[in-house]
């Protein structure tokens, strides 16, 4: 546990470095406003009302928040605050997707809170059988300091479960805005890392951090990480 907390603290200390560098790069390429999530307060909503509003979402994300195809993310068990922030970035045009941007445009703030609360209340995908000796596991837990790669667990938790993974005395960056990665498909994770690396996914301080992280990974490392995350 002490080793895990040390790695978390180390990763958190790296965040301003990545954020500053990525922010400068993103500003040079696209002077679009971005949202600082470090002060984002946890949100709440009416899960029952969110369920009633979720029929359209189920077409891609499944009736229980588990995606029907590997190019879509699982929503079940995510932080409600993370889901709310993502819906806002789609609605505001800070994150673009032909389907999601249109769907989010029709949602009120209350709708977004309720949908986020609903999917956060659902049971997450059951644990898989990750390879304990894989390159992906080593990158996820330890990073690669020699090449500037921070450990993924620093923000996403040692088992990829995001903000629910740590005791209350652990270092506390804004956990509620970091996603649960555990069990997301390798295809989806690869796609998102590619979009972070290219700067296509932006709009928030977390995305700016991920720009710097993704740009340190080569194709083989992205594949190794994506496979490990999918089998966690």
Secondary structure, 3 states (H helix, E strand, C coil): CHHHHHHHHHHHHHHHHHHHHHHHHHHHHCCCCCECHHHCCCCCCCHHHHHHCCHHHHHHHCCCCCCCCCCCCCCCCCCHHHHHHHHHHHHHCCCCCHHHHHHHHCCCHHHHHHHHHHHHHCCCCCCCCCCCCCHHHHHHHHCEHHHCECCCHHHHCCCCCHHHCCCCCCCCCCHHHCCCCCCCCHHHHHHHHHHHHHCCCCCEHHHHHHHHHHHCCCHHHHHHHHHHHHHC
